[in-house]
């Protein structure tokens, strides 16, 4: 395994470009495939790309906020002390790898946005304590937990089809989460991944001579709070705890109302509000909070510039019908026994170009549900096969790694050599779960 991971890392370092180059290449590939496999011409593909370019603006802003607010919260004195205390549980490099993987898996199962940020922040804190751990593998381990998200409590597809008036209710009805998230096969897949992924990550630990460590001093996020030289009414307000307490109380009351009336609805907007409000409270004064924001905002650049390109790719995939062509081609070779397996593989392929659970469901559901009806197979399992395919290939898709990489200060090629093996293992586990249960 050490030999294989060393080879994989070298290949990634040599051939995997910056995520921006990666998305540019994906744009070119989809553009050419759309012309070759659909009736769309070059001008049509350009129009589809341009029309879709801003289609993820809301989601882009949500991701910017979750990254920025999570980073600000983690830099507050109380949370830094908590993360530091938890990180102290790891005494050896192997223990550090297993601990950060388990924390990331459980956090991602609860909520994907929560898991992405917490995993990377916790990994950085552990790297300060266990200085001999391979930093690349540690961050890859933090990201590896993300593979579990669509089988968890915040899975967008199972939650969508459990809601009244969802777009495909006339075909499959309302599907309760007992048939998706809490079904036997899904819980078996989740449990198997929670057990095997930490062991795999531990197994991939490089030899001492190949280990890449980082100076703990470089991991410190120094927040410089500039104090005014002249005290004025404005400066007093900037140092006022009362304003922070008022805004914090306002947010906490709303969050309490939300969970009281809607149950454990931990959607991305609620996660963002939770991070923002707790950050305001934990930093104490507006001056301290804004200083932390200014320090954290530099981590959001990759998301801001790259997500519109993925939206353009989605526009070409969906409007040209290319996503449907790929899905139909894969499913056409399946039967009632292998249908869910091939649906999973098709979703994994489409996820490279449509890295959005909701967007992918909208594209693939009409094709897959029609095929499921013709073969007489279960609709709910079809939905979960698409959900798991959407989560699976995220392991080698830089789109979702951007928040973790921004927090860690690494590039995609630094961790993808390890993530390839997480992709292989999780693919085997999910395939077995879908086929035999």
MARBA-328903 format. One record per atom (N, C-alpha, C): x, y, z; residue in one letter. Coordinates in pm, whole numbers, plus 50000, padded with zeros to 5 digits. Atoms other than C-alpha are relative to their C-alpha. Layout:
N
XYZA;...
***
This chain:
437
500824988050000X;500005000050000X;500865012750000X;499114988549997X;502855023950080X;500595002749862X;499454998550136X;504315017349734X;498955005849907X;501084995350087X;500965022749565X;499665014650027X;500344986149968X;500185054949750X;501125009549959X;498884991650043X;503675068349680X;499935002449850X;500154998850145X;503145061249309X;498835009249965X;501194991950027X;499665076649316X;500285014750029X;499674986249966X;500955107949489X;500905006449895X;499094994650101X;503735112249236X;499275002949869X;500774997850122X;501315108448945X;499135012550013X;500864988449978X;498935134049095X;500815013050001X;499154988149995X;501745158449169X;500485004149862X;499474997250133X;502935155448811X;498915004149900X;500984998350107X;499695154748614X;498715007250041X;501244993449961X;496835169148824X;500235015150008X;499784985549999X;496585206548751X;499255006850114X;500764992049906X;495245234348970X;498504998349972X;501445001950020X;491455230949027X;499395009249893X;500534991250105X;490845261048798X;500294994249862X;499655006550127X;492695243548512X;499124987749980X;500845012050007X;490725212048595X;498605003449951X;501364996350041X;487375229748560X;499995005349857X;499914995350139X;488535246248237X;500064988149904X;499915012150083X;489445211948095X;498654992849995X;501345006049998X;486065197948207X;499055007649908X;500844991850088X;484385226948025X;500254996349854X;499655003750137X;486245218147704X;499474986249966X;500455013650025X;485425181047737X;498494999549978X;501475000050012X;481705187347792X;499575007149872X;500314992650124X;481635212547507X;500134990749878X;499775008950114X;483085186847263X;499064988050001X;500925011349991X;480975157847393X;498585004049963X;501344995250034X;477825178647363X;499815001149850X;500074998850147X;478585185646997X;499984986249935X;499865013250061X;479525149446926X;498884990450031X;500975010249957X;476815130547119X;498565005050003X;501374994750001X;473795153747101X;499785007849871X;500334992350120X;472055174546837X;500455014650011X;499574986149979X;473515206846981X;501225003249914X;498864995250076X;475885226846762X;500925008450088X;499054991949921X;478885247746876X;499365012450061X;500634988049947X;476815279546910X;499004996650109X;500965004449897X;474125260647104X;500714997550132X;499265003249878X;476725248047352X;500525012750067X;499544987249944X;478115283147395X;498855006850074X;501174993749938X;474605296047471X;499624992850129X;500335007649880X;473905267747716X;500995003250112X;498974996849902X;477195275247890X;499795013950060X;500194986449953X;476555312547911X;498745001650083X;501264999049925X;472945308448025X;500124993750139X;499865006949871X;474035284848302X;501075005650090X;498804995649929X;477125304048411X;499725005550139X;500334994149870X;475405322248696X;498954992050075X;501065007949939X;473085293948792X;500274995450142X;499665004349865X;474935286149114X;500355011750093X;499624988449919X;475185321349253X;499564998650146X;500485001949863X;473045313549559X;500874989750072X;499205010649938X;474945281549625X;501445004650022X;498644994749985X;478295299049568X;500105008550125X;499984991449882X;477445324949830X;499844991850127X;500165008649884X;476295297850070X;501324993350037X;498725006649975X;479625279850031X;501055009950050X;499084989749952X;481585312150075X;499745002950148X;500364997049861X;479695319150398X;500364988450092X;499715011449912X;480075283750535X;501504998850025X;498555000649985X;483815284950474X;500505011650087X;499554988349926X;484315320250602X;499534999650146X;500544999949864X;482015317050904X;500584988650084X;499385011049927X;483435283050999X;501425003250041X;498624996149973X;486955296650977X;500035010350113X;500064989649897X;486035327151189X;499644993950135X;500415006449875X;484295305551450X;501164992250061X;498905008249950X;487275282251477X;501155008450055X;498904991449953X;489635311751533X;499645007450128X;500394993549874X;487645324051835X;500654992750117X;499285006349888X;489385317452169X;499314987650059X;500615011949940X;486765293252315X;500064987749909X;500005011450092X;486555271352002X;501424995049976X;498615004250014X;490335271251958X;500434991350118X;499675008049882X;490665258152313X;499334986349994X;500725012750011X;488005231452250X;500654990849897X;499365008050104X;489595219551924X;501374995150045X;498685003749950X;492995219552089X;499904988650101X;500175010649901X;491715198252376X;499634986849934X;500385012250072X;490075173352139X;501204994349923X;498845004550077X;493225172051925X;501024993150089X;499065006249907X;495185162552235X;499744985250022X;500305014349989X;493465128552224X;500894991749909X;499125007250094X;495765119151934X;501435000850050X;498645000349948X;499175108152058X;501034995549896X;499105005350102X;500655091451749X;499485004049862X;500494997150136X;500495097751372X;498844991049958X;501105009150036X;498325066751326X;498725003550071X;501184996049925X;495975077751602X;499415012949947X;500484987450057X;495765112351447X;499194997749873X;500705003050126X;494745098251109X;498634993950028X;501275006749969X;492045075851258X;499035009750066X;500884990749929X;490685102951489X;499385010249906X;500544989650088X;490315129651222X;499044993849897X;500905006650095X;488715104450982X;498654997150063X;501265003449931X;486125092951236X;499185012650026X;500714987549973X;485255128751337X;499395005549872X;500504995050128X;484895138850971X;498834991749949X;501095008850045X;482715108550890X;498705003150075X;501224997549922X;480275114951174X;499475014149976X;500454986350026X;480205152651113X;499345001149863X;500574999650135X;479525147450741X;498674992649995X;501265007349997X;476775122150817X;498895008750060X;500984990849941X;475065148651032X;499645011049901X;500234989250098X;475515176650776X;501265001949919X;498824999650086X;477825179150477X;500805012950014X;499284987449984X;478655216150519X;500765000350131X;499385000949869X;479415210450886X;501234991149993X;498895009450008X;481625180650804X;501185005249922X;498924994750082X;483615198050533X;500905009550078X;499244989849929X;484655226850756X;500624994550128X;499525005149872X;484965209251092X;501154990149979X;498955009950026X;487035180750946X;501345006549972X;498754993350036X;489635204050793X;500565008150116X;499544992049886X;489795227051097X;500564991150110X;499535009449899X;490175197551332X;501344993849959X;498755005750051X;492915182851111X;501165009850022X;498954990049977X;494885215451130X;500405000550148X;499694999649857X;494615215251508X;500794987850043X;499265012349968X;495805179251527X;501445001149951X;498654998650056X;498795187751304X;500895008450091X;499214992149904X;499885212951569X;500484991550117X;499685008549885X;499915185451832X;500914988349960X;499245011750046X;501235155551637X;500845004649881X;499194993450104X;504035171751440X;500634990349902X;499385009850090X;505265139251282X;499014993749903X;501005005750090X;502015131151101X;500155006049861X;499964995050138X;501925134050722X;498825009549980X;501044989750008X;499995166450668X;499084997849882X;500835002650118X;498785156850321X;498974989250029X;500925011049967X;497285124050442X;499005004350105X;500914995449896X;495795141350745X;498845007949940X;501064992150065X;493875166150527X;499174991149908X;500745009550084X;492945138450281X;499044991850086X;500865007749909X;491555118850578X;498815008450045X;501104991049963X;489515149150684X;498995001049886X;500904999050115X;488095151650333X;499304986849970X;500565013150035X;487495114150298X;498664997550068X;501295001949933X;484635115950549X;498835005549923X;501074993750078X;482665136450299X;499274990049912X;500615009950089X;481945105050093X;498694994650057X;501165006049934X;479265095550345X;498785009150002X;501024989949972X;477185127250330X;498624996949943X;501315001650063X;474435117150088X;499224988150054X;500725010649930X;473595086750295X;499665004150142X;500204995249865X;473235108750603X;498775008850018X;501194992549960X;470775131850774X;499705011949910X;500204988350086X;471295160550527X;500034996449852X;500015004250140X;471155139950206X;498895007049922X;500994991650069X;469425162849957X;498974991749924X;500965008150077X;467835135449743X;499004992950091X;501005006549914X;466275114250023X;499105009950074X;500844990049934X;465065145750201X;499005006249903X;500904994350100X;463595159349878X;498804991049975X;501115009050034X;461535128349799X;499164996450122X;500825001949880X;460315126950161X;499105011950026X;500764987649983X;458755161350117X;498805000249906X;501214999250082X;455215166749990X;500225009649883X;499964991850121X;454865181149638X;501405000849937X;498705000050068X;458395171749531X;499764997249851X;500245000550145X;458845171949149X;499584986549944X;500295013250055X;458485134249107X;499014992250085X;500975006549913X;455695127349354X;498984991949919X;500985007250082X;453345116649072X;500524986449955X;499415012650043X;455765088648983X;500264990750118X;499565008549891X;457105075949314X;499315002850132X;500664996549875X;454885092349576X;500965006750097X;499144994649894X;456275105649904X;500714988150066X;499195011249951X;459115082950018X;500565003650137X;499494996749866X;459745083350396X;501484996350014X;498575002549982X;463325083750520X;500284985950054X;499815013949956X;462775049150670X;500324990849883X;499715007950119X;463035036350312X;501265004549928X;498784994850065X;466125056850223X;501135001150103X;498914997749906X;468395071250494X;500074989050107X;500025009749891X;467295046350761X;499624985949953X;500225013550052X;466835016150533X;501164990950042X;498965009549957X;468814984650617X;501255001149914X;498834999950087X;471054985750310X;500815012950015X;499284987449986X;471895022650359X;500775000450132X;499325000149871X;472745018250727X;501194990449998X;498885009450013X;474924988250640X;501155006449924X;498964993050077X;476805008850378X;500705010450087X;499444989649914X;477265037650623X;500924993950107X;499215006449895X;478485014550901X;501304994249945X;498815005950061X;480884996650667X;501045010649966X;499074989350034X;482395029550549X;500625006150126X;499474994549875X;482765042450907X;501094991050058X;498995009549950X;484745011050993X;501224999349909X;498905003050092X;486845006850679X;500835012149958X;499244988350048X;487805042350572X;501085004350099X;498904996749908X;489705050750895X;501154990049993X;498955010150009X;491575017650865X;500805001549872X;499304997850127X;492395024450500X;500955011950012X;499164988149987X;493695059250579X;501224997250088X;498875003949913X;495835045050860X;500994991249923X;499175009250079X;497145018450620X;500855007749897X;499304992250102X;498215045350370X;501105008950056X;498964991649943X;500595062250613X;501354997449933X;498745002050072X;503865068150426X;501154996550094X;498795002649923X;507305057250539X;500565013250054X;499464987649942X;509175082250758X;500735008849899X;499244992050097X;511415092850468X;499105006649896X;500934994250097X;508345100350252X;498975009250067X;500984992149927X;506375118250525X;500235014949980X;499944985550016X;505585154850460X;499355006450122X;500524993649879X;505225174150784X;499945015149979X;500144985550010X;504445210650850X;500375006250135X;499644992749878X;505815235451101X;498725004950067X;501244995749932X;503035240651361X;499805015150001X;500124985349998X;503825277851364X;499335005249874X;500614995750126X;502695279951002X;498494997749999X;501425003249995X;499275266351098X;499215009550089X;500684990549913X;498505294051343X;499355011149918X;500724989250068X;495845317851215X;500055012450090X;499834988249917X;497025350451363X;499015010949957X;500984989550026X;494175375351384X;500505012850065X;499494987249950X;495525410751419X;498855009650021X;501074990649966X;493075433351599X;500645013650024X;499384986849989X;494115469351543X;499175008950093X;500664991249905X;493275491851834X;500135014649956X;499934985950041X;492435528451763X;500935007950091X;499114991449920X;494945554551876X;499225010950074X;500854989849938X;492165579151956X;498634993950029X;501305005549962X;489045568752146X;498895009549956X;501134992050050X;485875581151972X;498714992150025X;501275007449988X;482155572451995X;499934988149905X;500025011050096X;482585551251682X;500874988350048X;499115010649953X;485535531951829X;499414992850122X;500655006349885X;483565525852150X;498944989949955X;501005009450052X;480765509751948X;500674987649941X;499275011350058X;483325487851767X;500524990650109X;499525008249888X;484515475552108X;498884996550098X;501155002249912X;481005471552251X;499594985350003X;500495013649984X;480095437352388X;498474999549988X;501464999850001X;476455448252409X;499444997649860X;500485002150137X;476045449652029X;500144985449960X;499805014150032X;477505414751992X;499004991250073X;500975007749922X;475275401652269X;498615001349940X;501334998050058X;472175417152108X;499834991949871X;500095007350127X;472895403051761X;500044984950025X;499925014249968X;473875369451911X;498694994850056X;501285004249942X;470655367652116X;498924999249894X;500974999950109X;468615376651809X;500104987049919X;499775012050079X;470175347951614X;499644987450076X;500295012049921X;469875322551896X;498504998050017X;501465001249988X;466175330351946X;499414994749871X;500525004950128X;465555325251574X;500334985349981X;499615014150015X;467505292551571X;499164991150090X;500865007649911X;465545280651872X;498604998449943X;501325000650063X;462285289251695X;500024990349882X;499905008850117X;463465271151379X;499964985350040X;499935014149961X;464335238551553X;498764995650077X;501225003449927X;461235239951773X;498854997349905X;501135001150092X;458855243951480X;500254990349884X;499705008250117X;460675223751211X;500814987650030X;499215011749965X;462545197151404X;501475001949965X;498564999450026X;466165188551327X;500265002549852X;499824996150141X;466195206850994X;501315007949989X;498684993750002X;469925213850966X;500435002349856X;499634997250138X;470015228050613X;501185009649997X;498784992150013X;472925248350476X;499835014250054X;500234986449950X;471355282150558X;500025000450153X;500005000649854X;470815271550920X;501414997750053X;498605002149960X;474375258450946X;500775013249992X;499314987250017X;475625291850812X;499615009950111X;500444990849895X;473495311751057X;500594996050135X;499435004949875X;474695289851343X;501465004150011X;498584996349999X;478345295651247X;500185015150018X;499864985449993X;477865333251201X;499675004950142X;500434995249869X;475975338551529X;500984995750109X;499045004649900X;478335317051735X;501335007449988X;498774992450020X;481305335151579X;499925013850061X;500204986749943X;479885368951678X;500064999550153X;500005001349855X;479295357052034X;501394996650054X;498725004849950X;482625339152074X;501115010349989X;498964989850015X;484715368551950X;499785012050091X;500234989749900X;483075392252194X;499655013649945X;500244986550050X;483415425752021X;499925000249848X;500044998850147X;482585436751664X;501395001749939X;498664997850053X;486205447751619X;500764986749984X;499325012950005X;487545413151701X;499394991049893X;500685008450099X;484935396051485X;500375004149858X;499694995350135X;485605417851180X;501464997549964X;498605003250025X;489355412651218X;500154985449958X;499975014250036X;488755374951206X;499414997749861X;500595001050134X;486535379250899X;501015004149894X;498994995550096X;489245398850719X;501124989849983X;498965010350007X;491715371350803X;499524987749924X;500545012350059X;489405343650681X;499605001549854X;500594998150133X;488125359350359X;500944995749889X;499045003950104X;491325351050170X;499874985349961X;500155014150031X;490385314150183X;498884997249901X;501205002350080X;487275319049968X;500205002549850X;499784996050139X;488875329749638X;499724988949899X;500195011050094X;488855295349473X;498544997149973X;501435002650016X;485145290349535X;499355010949915X;500644988850069X;484185324949409X;500254999349850X;499694999650143X;485945321249074X;499684987049927X;500185012850069X;485435284049003X;498564995449992X;501365005250000X;481815277249094X;499185004749878X;500744996350121X;480405298048802X;500354991249879X;499635008750112X;482365275948561X;499304986450012X;500765012449982X;480775244848714X;498535002149967X;501384997050038X;477405261648672X;499865000149849X;500015000350146X;478245266748304X;500044985849947X;499945014250040X;479155229848273X;498644993450020X;501345005449975X;475835220548433X;499015004649894X;500894994850104X;474075243048184X;500154992249870X;499775007750123X;475685224747891X;499534985650015X;500385013949978X;475115190148043X;498494998149996X;501455001649984X;471445195548122X;499265004149873X;500784994550111X;470205216947832X;500264992549870X;499695007450123X;472015197547559X;499474985850003X;500445013849986X;470745164547696X;501154990250018X;498845008849988X;474295151047741X;499934991450125X;500135007749876X;473625140348100X;499044988349979X;500955010650030X;470635120447976X;500604989249911X;499345009650090X;472715104147701X;500904990750080X;499105008149918X;475305092447954X;499214990450088X;500815008349911X;472665079648197X;499334988749924X;500695010250080X;470725061247927X;500964989349952X;499025009650051X;473855044947787X;500414990050108X;499575008849892X;474895031048125X;498874990750042X;501135008049954X;471435019148226X;499554989849895X;500455008950107X;470775002847889X;500614986050007X;499355013149991X;473164974447974X;499654992850130X;500355006049871X;471504966548309X;498724991949990X;501255007349987X;468724942948417X;499455002350139X;500624997349871X;466484940748722X;500924997050119X;499075003449893X;469374925948925X;501155009950012X;498844990950000X;472084950648825X;499625014749983X;500434986450032X;469974981848768X;500535010250101X;499584990349900X;470764999149098X;501525001750001X;498554999350008X;474434990949061X;500445009349886X;499644991750114X;474645006548715X;499495014450013X;500484986549970X;472525035948829X;501025007550085X;498954994449915X;475165042049095X;501205004349917X;498854996750084X;477955041148836X;499705011849907X;500384988850088X;476065064248599X;500005013150077X;500034987849918X;475515089248880X;501425004550034X;498614996649973X;479225087548963X;500655007149883X;499444993550120X;480105096748604X;499425014149984X;500654987150017X;477565124948583X;500475010050106X;499574991349892X;478785138648917X;501275007849968X;498804992750040X;482095148348757X;499635013549937X;500384988150077X;480225173848546X;498865007850063X;501114993449931X;477185181648764X;500174997650150X;499705002849859X;478635183049119X;499035006750096X;501044994649913X;475355191649287X;498944989450016X;500965010849978X;473085166149450X;498625003249945X;501314996150050X;469885185149375X;499975001149849X;499934998750145X;470975193549021X;500084986649931X;499865013250059X;471975157848950X;498694992150006X;501295006849986X;468655144349079X;499025005049895X;500904994350100X;466755168248852X;500334994849860X;499575004650133X;468805156248552X;499724985249981X;500045014550018X;468825118748616X;498684993450040X;501225006449950X;465555111948797X;499014996049890X;500985004150102X;463255112648488X;500424987549924X;499505011550075X;465465087448305X;500014987550087X;499825011649913X;466205064648599X;498674994750054X;501295004449948X;462655063948737X;499184993149893X;500685006650111X;461255055448395X;500554985949979X;499385013250016X;463775026948363X;499644990850116X;500375008049884X;462975015348717X;498584994849987X;501395004350020X;459275014148629X;499924988549900X;500025010450103X;459934993248318X;500574986850050X;499385012249946X;462124968748512X;499314994950126X;500725004049880X;459824967848814X;500864999850125X;499124999549883X;462514977349065X;499615011850090X;500404990649895X;462294998649378X;500425014449967X;499724985850026X;462045036549331X;500935006050106X;499224993849892X;463485045549672X;501474995949992X;498625004650012X;466585024449617X;500675006249877X;499484993050118X;466975040149272X;500485014050039X;499624986749955X;467025074249437X;501294999650082X;498805001049917X;469655062849690X;501224995949917X;498875003450088X;471785047649413X;500565012649934X;499554987250056X;471895082049249X;500685008350108X;499424992349890X;472595098049587X;501424995350032X;498675005349969X;475535075049658X;500985002449884X;499134996950113X;476905079949306X;500455014450003X;499664985949987X;476775117349360X;501085002250105X;499024998449893X;478785113849683X;501324993149968X;498855008850020X;481185087049560X;501175006849928X;498904994450079X;483205104849291X;500445013850046X;499474987749940X;483545136049503X;501434998250049X;498665002749948X;486695118949627X;501105004149902X;498994995750097X;488495127949304X;499495011749916X;500544988150065X;486465158649210X;500385012250085X;499514988849918X;488245190649331X;498935010050043X;501064990449970X;484945210049339X;499735000750150X;500385000349859X;484025198849691X;501205000750092X;498814999449916X;487615197349815X;500475014350024X;499514986249991X;488075234949770X;499915005950141X;500034994349864X;486835244950119X;501074994150091X;498985006449916X;489075219250292X;501405004349960X;498674996050048X;492055228450074X;500305014450038X;499804985949963X;491545265550142X;500355001350148X;499724999749857X;491505259550517X;501404994650028X;498735006749973X;494545236650501X;501195006949935X;498904993750072X;496575257950261X;500714990549907X;499435009850091X;497135228850023X;499365001249863X;500565000950134X;496475221549656X;499374986349980X;500715012650023X;494265194249513X;500974988449979X;499055010850030X;497265174249390X;500694994850125X;499375004349876X;498555172349749X;499234988750068X;500815010149929X;495655150149866X;499364989749908X;500755008750088X;494145133949557X;500654986349980X;499355013050010X;496755106349546X;499474990350104X;500605008349896X;495305093449873X;498514997849975X;501455000850020X;491695100749780X;499624989849895X;500275010250102X;491955077349480X;499674986650066X;500225012849933X;492135047649718X;498745000150084X;501294998749931X;489225060649924X;498874998049899X;500985002050108X;487295061949594X;499834985249970X;500075014250033X;488165025649520X;499314992250111X;500615007349888X;487285012849867X;498525003150014X;501414996449983X;484045032349897X;499164994949883X;500725005450115X;483055021749544X;499674985350018X;500245014349975X;483434985249641X;498944998150107X;500955001449889X;481544989349970X;498595003649956X;501334995650043X;478655008549814X;499424990449897X;500475009650101X;478434984649518X;499474987450064X;500435012249931X;478214954349749X;498695002550075X;501204996849926X;475604971649963X;498775001149911X;501144998550093X;473394980549665X;499644987149931X;500265012350075X;473764946649499X;499414988950085X;500395011649919X;473274922549788X;498865002750097X;501104997049906X;470684940950001X;498775004649923X;
***
